[in-house]
């Protein structure tokens, strides 16, 4: 099984990758289209030069690799993807052979978290409209990060059942520290998850944002997908 887990940034996506990557039967790949996105768009992100030097920058080469065999002799492959990385002209046919899963998070939380790492984000940066387009083309189970944090075991069991995968308790905890499958950008973005040994607990009230207009612009996309989400 090849799982394409689609989500925006700051969305529990790295913890989910660690969860699946902690299984003995899974390989994991961290945002394989990130470097192609940067080199093609010309946008500047933290660690830009390091990312382009360390990772494959050809979208076609990445797509070809995804269409190949699951690496490391594993039965399954978990791939963390961001819809905003899939620029016009990038291959997407590979996703037809994947189990496409969609991870969402309330934009008030995403904007607050993203703004702490990169100033003045735009709607393009946080990926909501791009995710809506990917979902329309490759529908699949929708899970909300808040629900995973509230009940990790219940939600992971529900997701596994939905996609025909046996649940593994190894998904619920992991050793602190980086992973071999982390992208080089982990040094900038993954500080909290590197300190974690499992999913963080339930979050408090929604944060207030200085960029309330951005939250409002993203909210309809979130609410449309939230109406389809799995429950434990």
Secondary structure by P-SEA (a helix, b strand, c coil): cccbbbbccccaaaaaaaaaaacccbbbbcccaaaaaaaaacccccaaaaaaacccccaaaaaaaaaccccccccbbbbbbbccccccccccccccccbbbbbbccaaaaaaaaaacccccccccccaaaaaaaaaacccbbbbaaaaaacaaaaaaaaaaaabbbbbcccccccccccccccccccccccccccccccccccccbbbbcaaaaaaaaaaaaaaaaaacccc
